[in-house]
Amino acid sequence: MVLSLDFFGSTVPGEGTRYVVRKHLDTLVKGILKDLQDFSLKTNLKEKTLCQLYNLIICAEDKIKPHCNQILKDVIYKNILDEEPEIAARTYKIAELLGCFVQTDFLLPLMISHLTDTESRHLPRFVSSGLSAFSAVVHHSTQKYPEQL
């Protein structure tokens, strides 16, 4: 199965867009993660914020690597099993993008360490969400980095 990218209706962002996103990546990621931390966020606003993160990862590609820990803990583990199907589906796609753009040698040990640390265990349904995220990451990483598995 090939990962199809949905970047604002087109398939890939232009080089200028990628340059601007990479230049301001830290600020953009912090802003999006801050918005997602707001528990009073309505479902449609939360989904739009997740779409922003999705599009940001498409533009940043492998440059998102320094933010993977925070994205996994603050977004993916908390939202991948959300009661709202749109939120859960978009979060799963974000996890797939991480698997596609960030090398497996970096992501899998990071995710395994999350499964064993005490901070992550306090999240409701953490093991289920961790395994769902693991599945999404591995699904597309095997296509891009088959020699690593």
DSSP file with accessible surface (Angstrom, degrees, kcal/mol):
  #  RESIDUE AA STRUCTURE BP1 BP2  ACC     N-H-->O    O-->H-N    N-H-->O    O-->H-N    TCO  KAPPA ALPHA  PHI   PSI    X-CA   Y-CA   Z-CA
    1    1 A M              0   0  168      0, 0.0     2,-0.4     0, 0.0   142,-0.1   0.000 360.0 360.0 360.0 127.3    0.0    0.0    0.0
    2    2 A V        -     0   0  123      1,-0.0     2,-0.5   141,-0.0   138,-0.0  -0.696 360.0-118.3 -91.9 137.5    1.4    3.3   -1.1
    3    3 A L        -     0   0   30     -2,-0.4     2,-0.5   137,-0.1    -1,-0.0  -0.622  27.1-153.4 -75.4 119.6    1.1    6.3    1.2
    4    4 A S        -     0   0  100     -2,-0.5     2,-0.4     2,-0.0     7,-0.0  -0.869   8.5-141.7 -98.3 129.4   -0.9    9.0   -0.6
    5    5 A L        -     0   0   48     -2,-0.5     2,-0.6     6,-0.1    -2,-0.0  -0.727   9.7-162.9 -92.2 136.5   -0.2   12.6    0.6
    6    6 A D        +     0   0   76     -2,-0.4     2,-0.9     2,-0.0     5,-0.2  -0.832  16.8 171.0-118.3  88.3   -3.1   15.1    0.8
    7    7 A F  B >  S-A   10   0A  18      3,-2.2     3,-2.5    -2,-0.6     5,-0.1  -0.818  75.3 -47.7-103.8  93.7   -1.4   18.5    0.9
    8    8 A F  T 3  S-     0   0  157     -2,-0.9    -1,-0.2     1,-0.3     3,-0.1   0.864 115.3 -48.5  48.1  42.4   -4.1   21.1    0.7
    9    9 A G  T 3  S+     0   0   69      1,-0.3    -1,-0.3     2,-0.1     2,-0.2   0.269 126.0  87.7  88.1 -16.0   -5.7   19.2   -2.3
   10   10 A S  B <  S-A    7   0A  60     -3,-2.5    -3,-2.2     1,-0.1    -1,-0.3  -0.638  80.3-119.1-108.9 176.8   -2.4   18.8   -4.2
   11   11 A T  S    S+     0   0  102      1,-0.2    -6,-0.1    -2,-0.2    -1,-0.1   0.888  85.9  12.0 -87.7 -39.4    0.1   16.0   -4.0
   12   12 A V  S    S-     0   0   80     -5,-0.1    -1,-0.2    -6,-0.1     2,-0.1  -0.994  72.8-115.6-140.5 147.3    3.3   17.7   -2.9
   13   13 A P        -     0   0    7      0, 0.0    -5,-0.0     0, 0.0     2,-0.0  -0.449  39.2-105.4 -76.3 155.2    4.3   21.2   -1.6
   14   14 A G     >  -     0   0   42     -2,-0.1     4,-2.2     1,-0.1     5,-0.2  -0.250  29.7-106.0 -74.4 167.0    6.5   23.4   -3.7
   15   15 A E  H  > S+     0   0  132      1,-0.2     4,-2.2     2,-0.2     5,-0.1   0.867 119.5  55.3 -63.8 -36.2   10.2   24.0   -2.9
   16   16 A G  H  > S+     0   0   50      2,-0.2     4,-2.3     1,-0.2    -1,-0.2   0.914 107.7  49.3 -63.7 -41.5    9.5   27.5   -1.6
   17   17 A T  H  > S+     0   0   63      1,-0.2     4,-2.5     2,-0.2     5,-0.2   0.932 110.7  50.1 -62.8 -44.4    6.9   26.2    0.8
   18   18 A R  H  X S+     0   0   30     -4,-2.2     4,-2.5     1,-0.2     5,-0.2   0.904 109.7  51.4 -62.0 -40.5    9.3   23.6    2.1
   19   19 A Y  H  X S+     0   0  145     -4,-2.2     4,-2.1     2,-0.2    -1,-0.2   0.942 111.4  45.8 -62.7 -47.9   12.0   26.2    2.6
   20   20 A V  H  X S+     0   0   79     -4,-2.3     4,-1.7     1,-0.2    -2,-0.2   0.922 114.0  48.9 -64.1 -42.9    9.8   28.5    4.6
   21   21 A V  H  < S+     0   0   19     -4,-2.5    -1,-0.2     1,-0.2    -2,-0.2   0.938 112.1  48.0 -63.2 -45.6    8.4   25.7    6.8
   22   22 A R  H >< S+     0   0   71     -4,-2.5     3,-0.8    -5,-0.2     4,-0.3   0.875 109.3  54.2 -64.3 -34.0   11.9   24.3    7.5
   23   23 A K  H 3< S+     0   0  137     -4,-2.1    -1,-0.2     1,-0.2    -2,-0.2   0.869 121.6  29.1 -67.4 -35.6   13.2   27.8    8.4
   24   24 A H  T 3X S+     0   0   92     -4,-1.7     4,-2.4    -3,-0.2    -1,-0.2   0.077  84.3 122.6-112.0  24.0   10.4   28.3   10.9
   25   25 A L  H <> S+     0   0   11     -3,-0.8     4,-2.9     1,-0.2     5,-0.3   0.891  70.9  51.6 -58.6 -46.9    9.9   24.7   11.9
   26   26 A D  H  > S+     0   0   91     -4,-0.3     4,-2.3     1,-0.2    -1,-0.2   0.936 113.2  44.9 -58.5 -46.3   10.5   25.1   15.7
   27   27 A T  H  > S+     0   0  107      1,-0.2     4,-2.2     2,-0.2    -1,-0.2   0.910 114.5  49.0 -64.8 -42.5    8.1   28.0   16.0
   28   28 A L  H  X S+     0   0   69     -4,-2.4     4,-2.4     2,-0.2     5,-0.2   0.929 111.9  47.3 -65.5 -45.1    5.4   26.2   14.0
   29   29 A V  H  X S+     0   0    0     -4,-2.9     4,-2.8     1,-0.2     5,-0.3   0.938 112.1  50.3 -63.4 -45.2    5.7   22.9   15.9
   30   30 A K  H  X S+     0   0  131     -4,-2.3     4,-2.2    -5,-0.3    -1,-0.2   0.913 111.7  48.8 -60.1 -41.3    5.5   24.7   19.2
   31   31 A G  H  X S+     0   0   32     -4,-2.2     4,-2.1    -5,-0.2    -1,-0.2   0.921 113.1  45.9 -65.0 -44.2    2.5   26.6   18.2
   32   32 A I  H  X S+     0   0   14     -4,-2.4     4,-2.1     2,-0.2    -2,-0.2   0.932 113.8  48.4 -65.9 -45.1    0.6   23.6   16.9
   33   33 A L  H  X S+     0   0    4     -4,-2.8     4,-1.2     1,-0.2    -1,-0.2   0.887 109.9  53.0 -64.8 -34.8    1.4   21.5   19.9
   34   34 A K  H  X S+     0   0  158     -4,-2.2     4,-0.6    -5,-0.3     3,-0.4   0.921 108.8  49.7 -65.1 -42.4    0.3   24.3   22.2
   35   35 A D  H >< S+     0   0   75     -4,-2.1     3,-0.9     1,-0.2    -2,-0.2   0.892 109.5  51.5 -62.5 -39.0   -3.0   24.5   20.4
   36   36 A L  H 3< S+     0   0   13     -4,-2.1    -1,-0.2     1,-0.2    -2,-0.2   0.740  99.4  64.7 -72.6 -21.4   -3.5   20.8   20.8
   37   37 A Q  H 3< S+     0   0   75     -4,-1.2     2,-0.7    -3,-0.4    -1,-0.2   0.719  76.9 101.9 -71.5 -20.2   -2.8   20.9   24.5
   38   38 A D    X<  -     0   0   79     -3,-0.9     3,-1.4    -4,-0.6    -3,-0.0  -0.534  58.7-163.6 -71.0 111.2   -6.0   23.0   25.0
   39   39 A F  T 3  S+     0   0  189     -2,-0.7    -1,-0.2     1,-0.3    -2,-0.0   0.724  84.2  62.7 -70.6 -21.1   -8.6   20.5   26.3
   40   40 A S  T 3  S+     0   0   94      2,-0.0    -1,-0.3    -3,-0.0     2,-0.1   0.443  73.1 127.3 -84.6   3.5  -11.5   22.9   25.5
   41   41 A L    <   -     0   0   36     -3,-1.4     2,-0.0    -6,-0.1    -5,-0.0  -0.391  62.5-123.4 -63.6 127.1  -10.7   22.7   21.8
   42   42 A K     >  -     0   0  150     -2,-0.1     4,-2.7     1,-0.1     5,-0.2  -0.340  24.4-106.8 -69.6 158.5  -13.8   21.7   19.8
   43   43 A T  H  > S+     0   0   57      1,-0.2     4,-2.6     2,-0.2     5,-0.2   0.896 118.2  48.7 -56.3 -45.2  -13.6   18.6   17.6
   44   44 A N  H  > S+     0   0   90      1,-0.2     4,-1.9     2,-0.2    -1,-0.2   0.888 113.7  47.0 -68.1 -34.1  -13.5   20.5   14.3
   45   45 A L  H  > S+     0   0   83      2,-0.2     4,-2.2    -3,-0.2    -1,-0.2   0.887 111.4  51.5 -72.1 -36.3  -10.8   22.9   15.6
   46   46 A K  H  X S+     0   0   43     -4,-2.7     4,-2.4     2,-0.2    -2,-0.2   0.917 109.9  49.6 -65.1 -42.0   -8.8   20.0   16.9
   47   47 A E  H  X S+     0   0   59     -4,-2.6     4,-2.2    -5,-0.2    -2,-0.2   0.913 110.4  50.2 -64.3 -40.0   -9.0   18.2   13.5
   48   48 A K  H  X S+     0   0  132     -4,-1.9     4,-1.9     2,-0.2    -1,-0.2   0.895 110.1  50.6 -65.5 -36.9   -7.9   21.4   11.7
   49   49 A T  H  X S+     0   0   11     -4,-2.2     4,-2.1     2,-0.2    -1,-0.2   0.905 109.6  50.1 -67.6 -39.1   -4.9   21.7   14.1
   50   50 A L  H  X S+     0   0    0     -4,-2.4     4,-2.6     1,-0.2    -2,-0.2   0.883 108.1  53.8 -65.1 -35.3   -4.0   18.0   13.4
   51   51 A C  H  X S+     0   0   31     -4,-2.2     4,-2.7     2,-0.2    -2,-0.2   0.881 106.0  53.4 -64.6 -37.1   -4.3   18.8    9.6
   52   52 A Q  H  X S+     0   0   97     -4,-1.9     4,-2.4     2,-0.2    -2,-0.2   0.925 110.3  46.5 -61.5 -44.6   -1.8   21.7   10.2
   53   53 A L  H  X S+     0   0    0     -4,-2.1     4,-2.5     2,-0.2    -2,-0.2   0.918 111.4  52.3 -64.4 -41.2    0.6   19.3   11.8
   54   54 A Y  H  X S+     0   0    2     -4,-2.6     4,-2.0     1,-0.2    -2,-0.2   0.948 112.8  43.8 -57.7 -49.9    0.1   16.7    9.0
   55   55 A N  H  X S+     0   0   15     -4,-2.7     4,-2.0     1,-0.2    -1,-0.2   0.864 110.9  55.7 -66.8 -34.3    0.9   19.4    6.4
   56   56 A L  H  X S+     0   0   11     -4,-2.4     4,-2.8    -5,-0.2     5,-0.2   0.922 107.3  48.9 -63.1 -43.0    3.8   20.7    8.4
   57   57 A I  H  X S+     0   0    0     -4,-2.5     4,-2.6     2,-0.2    -2,-0.2   0.892 107.7  55.0 -66.0 -37.7    5.3   17.2    8.5
   58   58 A I  H  < S+     0   0    1     -4,-2.0    -1,-0.2     1,-0.2    -2,-0.2   0.925 114.4  40.7 -60.0 -41.8    4.8   16.8    4.7
   59   59 A C  H  < S+     0   0    3     -4,-2.0    -2,-0.2     1,-0.2    -1,-0.2   0.884 119.7  43.4 -73.5 -39.1    6.8   20.0    4.2
   60   60 A A  H >< S+     0   0    0     -4,-2.8     3,-2.2     1,-0.2    -2,-0.2   0.782  80.4 171.3 -79.4 -28.5    9.5   19.3    6.8
   61   61 A E  G >< S-     0   0   52     -4,-2.6     3,-1.5     1,-0.3    -1,-0.2  -0.281  73.6  -1.2  51.0-125.2   10.0   15.7    5.9
   62   62 A D  G >  S+     0   0   83      1,-0.3     3,-1.5     2,-0.2    -1,-0.3   0.653 120.7  78.4 -71.7 -10.9   13.0   14.3    7.8
   63   63 A K  G <  S+     0   0  104     -3,-2.2    -1,-0.3     1,-0.3    -2,-0.2   0.630  78.9  73.0 -71.7  -8.8   13.7   17.7    9.4
   64   64 A I  G X   +     0   0    0     -3,-1.5     3,-2.1     1,-0.2     4,-0.4   0.616  68.2  99.8 -78.1  -9.6   10.8   16.9   11.8
   65   65 A K  G X  S+     0   0   89     -3,-1.5     3,-1.6     1,-0.3     4,-0.4   0.839  73.6  56.0 -49.4 -45.0   13.1   14.3   13.6
   66   66 A P  G 3  S+     0   0  103      0, 0.0    -1,-0.3     0, 0.0     4,-0.2   0.745 110.4  47.7 -64.0 -16.2   14.0   16.6   16.6
   67   67 A H  G <> S+     0   0   15     -3,-2.1     4,-2.5     1,-0.2     5,-0.2   0.411  81.8  98.1-102.7   1.2   10.3   17.0   17.4
   68   68 A C  H <> S+     0   0    0     -3,-1.6     4,-3.0    -4,-0.4     5,-0.3   0.885  79.7  54.1 -59.7 -43.3    9.3   13.3   17.2
   69   69 A N  H  > S+     0   0   68     -4,-0.4     4,-2.4     1,-0.2     5,-0.2   0.948 113.4  42.3 -57.6 -48.0    9.5   12.7   20.9
   70   70 A Q  H  > S+     0   0   80     -4,-0.2     4,-2.9     2,-0.2     5,-0.4   0.896 114.6  50.5 -68.2 -39.8    7.1   15.6   21.6
   71   71 A I  H  X>S+     0   0    0     -4,-2.5     5,-2.2     2,-0.2     4,-1.8   0.928 112.1  47.9 -65.3 -42.8    4.8   14.8   18.7
   72   72 A L  I  <>S+     0   0    0     -4,-3.0     5,-2.7    -5,-0.2     6,-0.3   0.961 119.9  36.8 -61.6 -50.2    4.5   11.1   19.8
   73   73 A K  I  <5S+     0   0   30     -4,-2.4    -2,-0.2    -5,-0.3     5,-0.2   0.908 125.6  35.6 -72.2 -42.8    3.9   12.0   23.5
   74   74 A D  I  <5S+     0   0   39     -4,-2.9    -1,-0.2    -5,-0.2    -3,-0.2   0.680 134.3  12.8 -89.0 -18.7    1.7   15.1   23.1
   75   75 A V  I  X5S+     0   0    0     -4,-1.8     4,-1.9    -5,-0.4     5,-0.2   0.719 122.3  42.5-121.6 -60.6   -0.3   14.2   20.0
   76   76 A I  I  ><S+     0   0    0     -5,-2.2     4,-2.2     1,-0.2     3,-0.3   0.948 115.4  43.7 -67.2 -53.2   -0.1   10.6   18.7
   77   77 A Y  H  4<S+     0   0    6     -5,-2.7     4,-0.3     1,-0.2    -1,-0.2   0.853 119.1  45.7 -61.9 -31.7   -0.5    8.6   21.9
   78   78 A K  H  4 S+     0   0   85     -6,-0.3    -1,-0.2    -5,-0.2    -2,-0.2   0.771 125.0  27.6 -81.7 -26.6   -3.2   10.9   23.2
   79   79 A N  H >< S+     0   0    8     -4,-1.9     3,-1.7    -3,-0.3    12,-0.2   0.542  90.9  88.9-116.1  -8.9   -5.3   11.1   20.0
   80   80 A I  T 3< S+     0   0    7     -4,-2.2    12,-0.1     1,-0.3    -3,-0.1   0.800 101.5  36.2 -68.6 -24.1   -4.8    7.9   18.0
   81   81 A L  T 3  S+     0   0   50     -4,-0.3    -1,-0.3    -5,-0.2    -2,-0.1  -0.031  88.1 152.0-113.4  31.7   -7.6    6.1   19.8
   82   82 A D    <   -     0   0   44     -3,-1.7     6,-0.2     2,-0.1    -3,-0.1  -0.210  54.8-123.4 -62.3 152.0   -9.9    9.2   20.1
   83   83 A E  S    S+     0   0  176      4,-0.1    -1,-0.1     5,-0.1     3,-0.1   0.782  96.9  78.6 -67.2 -28.7  -13.6    8.7   20.2
   84   84 A E  S  > S-     0   0   76      1,-0.1     4,-2.2     2,-0.0     3,-0.3  -0.735  76.4-148.8 -82.6 120.6  -14.0   11.0   17.2
   85   85 A P  H  > S+     0   0   84      0, 0.0     4,-2.6     0, 0.0     5,-0.2   0.840  94.9  56.0 -61.5 -32.7  -13.1    8.9   14.1
   86   86 A E  H  > S+     0   0   86      2,-0.2     4,-2.2     1,-0.2     5,-0.2   0.909 109.7  45.8 -66.0 -40.0  -11.8   12.0   12.2
   87   87 A I  H  > S+     0   0    1     -3,-0.3     4,-2.4     2,-0.2     5,-0.2   0.939 114.9  46.8 -67.3 -47.0   -9.4   12.8   15.0
   88   88 A A  H  X S+     0   0   21     -4,-2.2     4,-2.3     1,-0.2    -2,-0.2   0.915 113.3  49.1 -62.6 -41.6   -8.2    9.2   15.3
   89   89 A A  H  X S+     0   0   53     -4,-2.6     4,-2.1    -5,-0.2    -1,-0.2   0.920 112.3  46.8 -66.1 -43.4   -7.8    8.9   11.5
   90   90 A R  H  X S+     0   0   30     -4,-2.2     4,-1.9     2,-0.2    -1,-0.2   0.907 112.2  51.1 -66.9 -38.2   -5.8   12.1   11.1
   91   91 A T  H  X S+     0   0    0     -4,-2.4     4,-2.2   -12,-0.2    -2,-0.2   0.910 108.3  52.0 -65.3 -39.8   -3.6   11.1   14.1
   92   92 A Y  H  X S+     0   0   73     -4,-2.3     4,-2.3     1,-0.2    -1,-0.2   0.916 108.6  51.1 -61.5 -41.5   -3.0    7.7   12.5
   93   93 A K  H  X S+     0   0   84     -4,-2.1     4,-2.2     2,-0.2    -1,-0.2   0.866 107.4  53.4 -65.1 -34.8   -2.0    9.5    9.2
   94   94 A I  H  X S+     0   0    0     -4,-1.9     4,-2.2     2,-0.2    -1,-0.2   0.929 108.7  49.4 -64.4 -42.3    0.5   11.7   11.2
   95   95 A A  H  X S+     0   0    0     -4,-2.2     4,-2.1     1,-0.2    -2,-0.2   0.900 109.1  52.7 -63.2 -39.0    2.1    8.6   12.7
   96   96 A E  H  X S+     0   0   22     -4,-2.3     4,-1.9     1,-0.2    -1,-0.2   0.909 107.4  52.0 -62.1 -41.6    2.3    7.1    9.2
   97   97 A L  H  X S+     0   0    0     -4,-2.2     4,-2.8     2,-0.2     5,-0.3   0.897 106.9  52.5 -62.7 -41.1    4.1   10.2    8.0
   98   98 A L  H  X S+     0   0    0     -4,-2.2     4,-2.6     1,-0.2    -1,-0.2   0.930 110.1  49.1 -59.4 -42.5    6.6   10.0   10.8
   99   99 A G  H  < S+     0   0    0     -4,-2.1    -2,-0.2     1,-0.2    -1,-0.2   0.843 113.6  47.3 -64.1 -31.9    7.3    6.4    9.8
  100  100 A C  H  < S+     0   0   23     -4,-1.9    -2,-0.2    -5,-0.2    -1,-0.2   0.893 123.1  29.4 -76.7 -39.2    7.7    7.5    6.2
  101  101 A F  H  < S+     0   0   13     -4,-2.8     2,-0.5    -5,-0.1    -2,-0.2   0.689 110.9  63.5-100.1 -20.9   10.0   10.5    6.8
  102  102 A V  S  < S-     0   0    3     -4,-2.6    -1,-0.1    -5,-0.3     5,-0.1  -0.909  91.0-105.4-110.4 134.6   12.0    9.6   10.0
  103  103 A Q    >>  -     0   0   89     -2,-0.5     4,-2.1     1,-0.1     3,-1.4  -0.223  18.3-130.5 -61.4 142.3   14.3    6.6   10.0
  104  104 A T  H 3> S+     0   0    3      1,-0.3     4,-2.1     2,-0.2    -1,-0.1   0.833 104.9  66.8 -60.3 -35.6   13.1    3.5   11.8
  105  105 A D  H 34 S+     0   0  100      1,-0.2    -1,-0.3     2,-0.2    -2,-0.1   0.760 110.6  36.7 -59.8 -24.1   16.5    3.2   13.6
  106  106 A F  H <> S+     0   0   71     -3,-1.4     4,-1.2     3,-0.1    -2,-0.2   0.865 119.6  44.4 -91.7 -46.5   15.5    6.4   15.4
  107  107 A L  H  X S+     0   0    0     -4,-2.1     4,-2.7     2,-0.2     5,-0.2   0.913 106.8  54.1 -71.2 -45.8   11.8    6.0   15.9
  108  108 A L  H  X S+     0   0   24     -4,-2.1     4,-2.6     1,-0.2     5,-0.2   0.931 109.6  45.9 -63.7 -45.7   11.4    2.5   17.1
  109  109 A P  H  > S+     0   0   74      0, 0.0     4,-2.3     0, 0.0    -1,-0.2   0.902 113.3  52.6 -61.9 -34.1   13.8    2.7   20.0
  110  110 A L  H  X S+     0   0   31     -4,-1.2     4,-1.6     2,-0.2    -2,-0.2   0.939 111.2  45.6 -64.2 -44.6   12.2    6.0   21.0
  111  111 A M  H  X S+     0   0    2     -4,-2.7     4,-1.5     1,-0.2    -1,-0.2   0.883 111.4  52.2 -68.1 -37.5    8.7    4.4   21.0
  112  112 A I  H  X S+     0   0   89     -4,-2.6     4,-0.9    -5,-0.2    -1,-0.2   0.911 107.2  52.7 -65.7 -38.9    9.9    1.4   22.9
  113  113 A S  H  X S+     0   0   51     -4,-2.3     4,-1.1     1,-0.2     3,-0.5   0.870 106.0  54.8 -65.0 -32.1   11.4    3.7   25.5
  114  114 A H  H  < S+     0   0    2     -4,-1.6     3,-0.2     1,-0.2    -1,-0.2   0.860 102.1  57.5 -66.7 -35.2    8.0    5.4   25.8
  115  115 A L  H  < S+     0   0   56     -4,-1.5    -1,-0.2     1,-0.2    -2,-0.2   0.760 113.9  39.0 -66.5 -23.0    6.4    2.0   26.5
  116  116 A T  H  < S+     0   0   87     -4,-0.9    -1,-0.2    -3,-0.5    -2,-0.2   0.560  92.9  98.1-106.4  -8.8    8.6    1.5   29.5
  117  117 A D  S  X S-     0   0   40     -4,-1.1     4,-0.9    -3,-0.2     3,-0.0  -0.475  70.4-132.2 -83.6 154.3    8.8    5.0   31.0
  118  118 A T  T  4 S+     0   0   99      1,-0.2     4,-0.5     2,-0.2    -1,-0.1   0.811 100.0  62.6 -75.0 -29.7    6.7    6.0   34.0
  119  119 A E  T >4 S+     0   0  127      1,-0.2     3,-0.9     2,-0.2    -1,-0.2   0.925 105.3  45.2 -62.6 -44.3    5.5    9.3   32.5
  120  120 A S  G >4 S+     0   0    3      1,-0.2     3,-1.9    -6,-0.2    -1,-0.2   0.806  99.0  70.2 -72.5 -28.3    3.7    7.7   29.6
  121  121 A R  G 3< S+     0   0  147     -4,-0.9    -1,-0.2     1,-0.3     5,-0.2   0.691  86.3  68.6 -65.0 -16.5    2.0    5.0   31.6
  122  122 A H  G <  S+     0   0  158     -3,-0.9    -1,-0.3    -4,-0.5    -2,-0.2   0.600  77.6  98.9 -79.4 -10.2   -0.2    7.6   33.2
  123  123 A L  S X  S-     0   0   39     -3,-1.9     3,-1.2    -4,-0.2     4,-0.2  -0.559  87.5-104.9 -74.5 139.3   -2.0    8.2   29.9
  124  124 A P  T 3  S+     0   0  112      0, 0.0     5,-0.1     0, 0.0    -1,-0.1  -0.409 101.2   1.6 -64.7 139.5   -5.3    6.3   29.6
  125  125 A R  T 3> S+     0   0  142     -4,-0.1     4,-2.5     1,-0.1     5,-0.2   0.832  84.6 156.9  53.4  39.0   -5.1    3.3   27.3
  126  126 A F  H <>  +     0   0    9     -3,-1.2     4,-3.2    -5,-0.2     5,-0.2   0.905  65.8  51.3 -63.8 -43.7   -1.4    4.0   26.7
  127  127 A V  H  > S+     0   0   93      1,-0.2     4,-2.5     2,-0.2     5,-0.2   0.948 112.9  46.3 -61.6 -43.8   -0.4    0.4   25.7
  128  128 A S  H  > S+     0   0   65      1,-0.2     4,-2.2     2,-0.2    -1,-0.2   0.930 116.1  44.4 -62.9 -45.4   -3.2    0.3   23.1
  129  129 A S  H  X S+     0   0    2     -4,-2.5     4,-2.4     2,-0.2    -1,-0.2   0.892 112.6  52.8 -68.7 -36.5   -2.4    3.7   21.7
  130  130 A G  H  X S+     0   0    3     -4,-3.2     4,-2.5    -5,-0.2    -2,-0.2   0.916 111.2  45.9 -63.3 -41.5    1.3    3.0   21.8
  131  131 A L  H  X S+     0   0   97     -4,-2.5     4,-2.5    -5,-0.2    -2,-0.2   0.878 111.6  51.7 -71.5 -35.1    0.8   -0.2   19.8
  132  132 A S  H  X S+     0   0   38     -4,-2.2     4,-2.2    -5,-0.2    -2,-0.2   0.924 112.6  46.0 -64.3 -43.4   -1.5    1.5   17.3
  133  133 A A  H  X S+     0   0    0     -4,-2.4     4,-2.6     2,-0.2     5,-0.2   0.914 110.8  53.1 -64.2 -42.4    1.1    4.2   16.8
  134  134 A F  H  X S+     0   0   61     -4,-2.5     4,-2.5     1,-0.2     5,-0.2   0.927 109.1  50.0 -58.0 -44.7    3.8    1.5   16.5
  135  135 A S  H  X S+     0   0   64     -4,-2.5     4,-2.2     1,-0.2    -1,-0.2   0.917 111.4  47.8 -60.9 -45.2    1.8   -0.2   13.8
  136  136 A A  H  X S+     0   0    0     -4,-2.2     4,-1.1     2,-0.2     5,-0.2   0.917 113.3  47.8 -64.5 -42.6    1.3    3.1   11.8
  137  137 A V  H  X S+     0   0    0     -4,-2.6     4,-1.5     1,-0.2     3,-0.3   0.942 115.0  44.2 -65.1 -45.9    4.9    4.0   12.0
  138  138 A V  H  X S+     0   0   37     -4,-2.5     4,-1.8    -5,-0.2    -1,-0.2   0.869 101.5  69.9 -69.8 -33.1    6.2    0.5   10.9
  139  139 A H  H  < S+     0   0   68     -4,-2.2     4,-0.3    -5,-0.2    -1,-0.2   0.906 113.8  23.9 -54.0 -47.8    3.6    0.2    8.1
  140  140 A H  H  X S+     0   0    3     -4,-1.1     4,-1.3    -3,-0.3     3,-0.4   0.663 112.4  68.2 -97.2 -14.9    5.1    2.9    5.9
  141  141 A S  H  X S+     0   0    0     -4,-1.5     4,-3.3     1,-0.2     7,-0.2   0.844  93.6  60.9 -71.2 -29.0    8.7    2.8    7.2
  142  142 A T  H  < S+     0   0   57     -4,-1.8    -1,-0.2     1,-0.2    -2,-0.2   0.789 104.0  50.6 -66.9 -25.2    9.1   -0.7    5.7
  143  143 A Q  H  4 S+     0   0   87     -3,-0.4    -1,-0.2    -4,-0.3    -2,-0.2   0.869 120.8  31.6 -78.5 -35.5    8.4    0.8    2.3
  144  144 A K  H  < S+     0   0   97     -4,-1.3    -2,-0.2     1,-0.2    -3,-0.1   0.833 134.1  25.9 -91.4 -34.8   11.0    3.6    2.6
  145  145 A Y    ><  +     0   0   30     -4,-3.3     3,-1.5    -5,-0.2     4,-0.4  -0.483  66.5 153.2-126.7  61.2   13.6    1.9    4.8
  146  146 A P  G >  S+     0   0   80      0, 0.0     3,-1.0     0, 0.0    -1,-0.1   0.807  70.6  62.9 -65.2 -24.9   13.3   -1.9    4.2
  147  147 A E  G 3  S+     0   0  138      1,-0.2    -5,-0.1    -3,-0.1    -2,-0.0   0.684  95.2  61.8 -74.7 -12.2   16.9   -2.5    5.1
  148  148 A Q  G <         0   0   36     -3,-1.5    -1,-0.2    -7,-0.2    -6,-0.1   0.599 360.0 360.0 -88.7 -13.8   16.4   -1.3    8.6
  149  149 A L    <         0   0  102     -3,-1.0   -44,-0.0    -4,-0.4   -11,-0.0  -0.657 360.0 360.0-105.1 360.0   13.8   -3.9    9.6
